[in-house]
Amino acid sequence: MKVVEKDNVVQGMLDDEYVRCLDVIKALQAKMESYPKGALNIRRKKIKDKEYIYYYLVWREGKDVINRHVAADNLPQLQKQIADRNKLRNEILAYKERLAYLKKLLNKSVPGKKHD
């Protein structure tokens, strides 16, 4: 943009915001790694007119799909952790969009994006 090219103060502010966004994304990704991977699924089995409900966590490691049983006692805590992880993922996406916009302004490359 012409304003960025002409004004060093604006250029510096945008550079600082670019670096700050990169740092925030790294911090959010590190925090997200502490949460459990996967999605919570429910399996229902009917045996002799009684329905049993099983909760399990499903995630992928390479080509393998991993299923881990979740005890009913741990279910509320796990649901909260998964919801928090999804909030972090959405926040990371918002910062990546901001980086893409700053990239256009500054003509820089955005990590994790393919060059066109």
Secondary structure, DSSP 8 states (H G I E B T S, - for coil): -HHHHH-HHHHHHHHHHHHHHHHHHHHHHHHHTTS--SEEEEEEEEETTEEEEEEEEEEEETTEEEEEEE-GGGHHHHHHHHHHHHHHHHHHHHHHHHHHHHHHHHT---TTS---
